[in-house]
């Protein structure tokens, strides 16, 4: 026969209240309800009608998630302003967020020719002997935001190796300057991962922090693959938003193409080209 411990029951109850407060606070952060200034604990206590200990527990959860930062003498602050993105198939990442060109910069970590391997030849459907490997860091509002490693066909992307701005260049800018390149469709596979040691150092997070791992395939207007990329994004700085609609009796719009993945949400651009 189990014995009920009232102290344990109260701790569980407070934990559940803290979780509910955490979820609502996180939602407010994503909606930019605070305008960059996080409210003090006593205000949150009144608004959510919970104890100060419950509020502190909720804030501790958000600190561990990387949403908030606590510093002695400063208090609790937002780690960064929410990223507001206007999704547009025709614009890159920097051009599709508010003030993007002023807020975003890039740092090239590695840019070199690498030998082709069977996996790349299969994915790109070509007999390329070499590919351009391009690893870079995306910096948003002065803080590391994402790392990207891209494979691009050697003949197509060779001009990047001698580009005058290769140390601070985004992929959307590069595509705009490469002759004959017309990005048309992007497919992304997003998974939750723990940051490995290298990603943690580059992103300025603790090892095993949550990151979003993205495998990205960018296709040209003629259907050919022009970039295979792998990204690690700071989990606390990204949110994926989408809407679904009921379409009674809609015909199956799937198509068959020569690439390994059929088109999915071709008009969508959840993360952009970085």
C-alpha positions as CSV (number, residue, x, y, z in Angstrom):
1,X,0.0,0.0,0.0
2,X,1.5,3.3,-1.1
3,X,1.7,6.2,1.4
4,X,1.0,9.7,0.2
5,X,3.5,12.3,1.2
6,X,2.0,15.8,1.2
7,X,5.4,17.5,0.7
8,X,6.1,15.4,-2.4
9,X,2.6,16.1,-3.7
10,X,3.1,19.8,-3.2
11,X,6.5,19.7,-5.1
12,X,4.9,17.9,-8.0
13,X,2.0,20.3,-8.0
14,X,4.4,23.3,-8.1
15,X,6.5,21.7,-10.8
16,X,3.4,21.3,-13.0
17,X,2.4,24.9,-12.4
18,X,6.0,26.0,-13.3
19,X,5.8,24.0,-16.5
20,X,2.6,25.7,-17.5
21,X,4.0,29.2,-16.7
22,X,7.2,28.2,-18.7
23,X,5.2,27.3,-21.7
24,X,3.2,30.5,-21.7
25,X,6.3,32.6,-21.1
26,X,8.1,30.9,-24.0
27,X,5.0,31.6,-26.2
28,X,5.2,35.3,-25.2
29,X,8.9,35.4,-26.0
30,X,8.3,34.0,-29.5
31,X,5.5,36.5,-30.0
32,X,7.8,39.4,-28.9
33,X,5.2,40.4,-26.2
34,X,8.0,41.8,-24.0
35,X,9.6,44.0,-26.5
36,X,13.1,43.0,-25.4
37,X,12.6,43.8,-21.7
38,X,11.8,40.8,-19.6
39,X,9.4,41.6,-16.8
40,X,10.5,41.2,-13.1
41,X,9.5,38.3,-11.0
42,X,6.9,40.1,-8.9
43,X,5.0,41.2,-12.0
44,X,5.0,37.6,-13.3
45,X,3.8,36.4,-9.9
46,X,0.8,38.7,-10.1
47,X,0.0,38.0,-13.7
48,X,0.2,34.2,-13.5
49,X,-1.3,34.1,-9.9
50,X,1.4,31.7,-8.6
51,X,4.1,31.9,-5.9
52,X,7.5,33.4,-6.4
53,X,9.1,30.0,-6.1
54,X,6.9,28.7,-9.0
55,X,8.0,31.7,-11.1
56,X,11.6,31.1,-10.3
57,X,11.3,27.4,-11.2
58,X,9.7,28.4,-14.6
59,X,12.5,30.9,-15.2
60,X,15.2,28.3,-14.4
61,X,13.7,26.0,-17.0
62,X,13.9,28.8,-19.6
63,X,17.5,29.5,-18.6
64,X,18.4,25.9,-19.1
65,X,16.7,26.0,-22.5
66,X,18.8,29.0,-23.6
67,X,15.8,31.3,-23.9
68,X,16.8,33.5,-20.9
69,X,20.0,34.6,-19.3
70,X,20.6,35.4,-15.6
71,X,23.5,37.6,-14.6
72,X,24.3,39.0,-11.1
73,X,23.5,42.7,-10.9
74,X,21.5,42.6,-14.1
75,X,18.8,40.0,-13.4
76,X,16.9,37.9,-16.0
77,X,17.1,39.0,-19.6
78,X,16.3,37.6,-23.0
79,X,19.2,35.9,-24.7
80,X,18.3,37.5,-28.0
81,X,15.4,39.3,-29.7
82,X,12.9,37.0,-31.4
83,X,13.7,36.2,-35.1
84,X,10.8,37.5,-37.2
85,X,10.9,36.0,-40.7
86,X,8.8,36.9,-43.7
87,X,8.9,33.8,-45.8
88,X,9.5,34.5,-49.5
89,X,10.7,32.0,-52.0
90,X,12.5,34.7,-54.0
91,X,14.6,36.1,-51.1
92,X,17.4,34.8,-49.0
93,X,17.7,34.6,-45.2
94,X,19.2,38.1,-44.7
95,X,16.6,39.8,-46.9
96,X,13.6,38.2,-45.4
97,X,14.0,39.2,-41.7
98,X,13.5,42.7,-40.4
99,X,16.8,44.6,-40.8
100,X,18.5,41.4,-41.9
101,X,21.4,43.0,-43.9
102,X,22.4,45.0,-40.9
103,X,21.9,42.1,-38.4
104,X,23.6,39.3,-40.2
105,X,27.2,38.6,-41.1
106,X,29.1,35.4,-42.1
107,X,32.5,33.9,-41.3
108,X,34.0,31.3,-43.6
109,X,35.7,28.6,-41.7
110,X,36.8,26.3,-44.6
111,X,36.5,26.7,-48.4
112,X,38.3,24.1,-50.5
113,X,38.0,21.5,-53.2
114,X,37.4,18.0,-52.0
115,X,37.4,14.7,-53.9
116,X,34.1,13.3,-55.1
117,X,32.6,10.2,-53.4
118,X,29.9,7.9,-54.6
119,X,27.3,9.3,-52.2
120,X,27.8,12.8,-53.7
121,X,27.7,11.6,-57.3
122,X,24.5,9.7,-56.6
123,X,22.8,12.7,-54.9
124,X,23.9,15.2,-57.5
125,X,23.4,12.8,-60.4
126,X,26.7,13.9,-62.0
127,X,30.2,12.6,-62.7
128,X,31.9,15.6,-60.9
129,X,35.4,14.7,-59.9
130,X,35.6,17.4,-57.2
131,X,33.2,19.3,-55.1
132,X,33.5,22.7,-53.3
133,X,33.2,22.2,-49.5
134,X,32.2,25.4,-47.8
135,X,31.9,25.6,-44.0
136,X,30.8,28.9,-42.5
137,X,29.2,30.5,-39.5
138,X,26.1,32.7,-39.6
139,X,26.2,35.5,-37.0
140,X,22.9,37.2,-36.0
141,X,22.9,40.3,-33.9
142,X,26.5,39.8,-33.0
143,X,26.0,36.2,-31.7
144,X,26.8,32.9,-33.5
145,X,23.5,31.6,-34.8
146,X,24.2,28.6,-37.1
147,X,27.0,26.6,-38.7
148,X,26.6,25.4,-42.3
149,X,28.6,22.9,-44.3
150,X,27.8,22.9,-48.0
151,X,28.8,20.7,-50.9
152,X,28.5,22.3,-54.3
153,X,29.5,21.0,-57.8
154,X,33.1,21.9,-58.5
155,X,32.6,23.2,-62.0
156,X,29.7,25.4,-60.8
157,X,31.1,26.8,-57.6
158,X,34.9,27.0,-58.4
159,X,34.7,30.9,-58.6
160,X,34.0,31.0,-54.9
161,X,37.5,29.8,-54.2
162,X,38.9,33.2,-55.3
163,X,35.9,35.4,-54.5
164,X,37.1,38.7,-53.1
165,X,34.5,38.5,-50.3
166,X,34.8,34.8,-49.6
167,X,35.6,35.3,-45.9
168,X,32.2,37.1,-45.4
169,X,29.7,35.7,-47.9
170,X,26.3,34.2,-47.6
171,X,25.1,31.4,-49.9
172,X,22.3,33.5,-51.3
173,X,24.8,36.2,-52.4
174,X,27.1,33.5,-53.8
175,X,24.3,32.0,-55.9
176,X,23.4,35.5,-57.2
177,X,26.9,35.8,-58.6
178,X,27.5,32.3,-59.9
179,X,26.8,32.3,-63.7
180,X,23.7,30.3,-64.7
181,X,22.6,29.4,-61.2
182,X,18.8,29.7,-60.5
183,X,17.8,28.3,-57.2
184,X,14.2,27.2,-57.4
185,X,13.2,24.7,-54.7
186,X,14.6,23.8,-51.3
187,X,13.9,20.8,-49.2
188,X,14.8,20.5,-45.6
189,X,14.9,17.7,-43.1
190,X,14.9,19.1,-39.5
191,X,15.9,17.0,-36.5
192,X,16.6,17.8,-32.8
193,X,20.1,17.0,-31.9
194,X,22.7,17.6,-29.1
195,X,25.5,19.9,-30.0
196,X,28.8,18.0,-30.6
197,X,32.0,19.5,-29.2
198,X,32.9,21.5,-32.4
199,X,29.4,22.9,-32.9
200,X,29.3,23.9,-29.3
201,X,32.5,25.9,-29.6
202,X,31.4,27.6,-32.9
203,X,27.9,28.4,-31.6
204,X,29.0,29.5,-28.1
205,X,26.8,27.0,-26.3
206,X,27.4,24.3,-23.8
207,X,28.3,20.8,-25.1
208,X,25.1,18.7,-25.5
209,X,22.9,21.8,-25.7
210,X,19.9,21.5,-28.0
211,X,20.4,22.4,-31.6
212,X,18.4,22.0,-34.7
213,X,20.2,19.9,-37.3
214,X,19.1,20.6,-40.9
215,X,19.9,18.6,-44.0
216,X,19.1,20.9,-46.9
217,X,18.9,20.2,-50.6
218,X,18.6,23.1,-53.1
219,X,17.5,22.5,-56.6
220,X,17.9,24.7,-59.7
221,X,15.1,25.7,-62.0
222,X,16.0,22.7,-64.3
223,X,15.6,20.3,-61.3
224,X,19.3,19.6,-60.8
225,X,20.7,19.6,-57.3
226,X,23.1,22.5,-56.7
227,X,23.7,22.3,-53.0
228,X,23.7,19.7,-50.3
229,X,24.1,21.4,-46.9
230,X,24.2,20.4,-43.3
231,X,23.3,23.0,-40.6
232,X,23.4,23.2,-36.8
233,X,21.3,26.0,-35.5
234,X,21.0,27.2,-31.9
235,X,17.7,25.6,-30.8
236,X,16.6,28.5,-28.6
237,X,16.8,31.0,-31.4
238,X,14.7,29.2,-34.0
239,X,11.0,28.4,-34.3
240,X,9.3,26.7,-37.2
241,X,5.8,28.1,-37.9
242,X,3.4,26.9,-40.5
243,X,-0.3,26.7,-41.2
244,X,-2.4,23.9,-42.6
245,X,-5.7,24.0,-44.4
246,X,-8.5,21.5,-44.9
247,X,-8.9,20.9,-48.6
248,X,-12.0,18.7,-49.1
249,X,-11.7,16.5,-52.2
250,X,-8.4,18.1,-53.3
251,X,-6.5,16.1,-55.9
252,X,-3.2,14.5,-55.1
253,X,-0.6,17.1,-56.1
254,X,2.5,14.9,-55.7
255,X,4.7,14.7,-58.7
256,X,7.4,12.3,-59.7
257,X,10.9,13.7,-60.3
258,X,14.3,12.4,-60.8
259,X,15.6,13.6,-57.4
260,X,15.6,11.3,-54.3
261,X,13.0,13.5,-52.6
262,X,9.7,14.6,-54.2
263,X,8.7,18.3,-53.9
264,X,7.4,19.2,-50.5
265,X,6.0,22.7,-49.7
266,X,7.9,24.2,-52.7
267,X,6.6,27.6,-51.9
268,X,7.7,27.4,-48.2
269,X,11.1,28.6,-47.0
270,X,11.2,27.9,-43.3
271,X,14.9,28.6,-42.7
272,X,16.2,30.3,-45.7
273,X,19.6,30.2,-47.4
274,X,22.4,31.0,-45.0
